[in-house]
Amino acid sequence: MSKLPLLAFVLAAFAAVAFSPKELPSNQYGFDNGVWYNVTGQIPGSHTYNCNELENSDCLYASPDTSTPINPGEDREFVKMPAALPQ
């Protein structure tokens, strides 16, 4: 019984680390029609970009190359919306 507070503390610490939100990479890029777009800090929407469903595709990357997907295997495709995004 004397070790019960210690056990509760250890379990609470584990839960805090295990279930805390993961940080997104500091840079986010999307690739559409042969052009890389820096969408860091952009919110997906009708004036920026969307991640549409598409099998065997990735939406966002940590750098402007296809070897660094942020969420590998997410089956989503980056689609630049009509409003201009900086390249």
BELTA-V86272 format. One line per field, one symbol per residue. phi: phi as a letter, one per 20 degrees, with the letter a starting at -180 (. if undefined). A space follows every 10 residues. Layout:
BEGIN
phi = ???
END
This chain:
BEGIN
phi = .fefffffff ffffffffdf feffgfdccc cblncecedg nedgrfdcbc defaflbced cebfbeecff cgmflcdfcf egffdfe
END
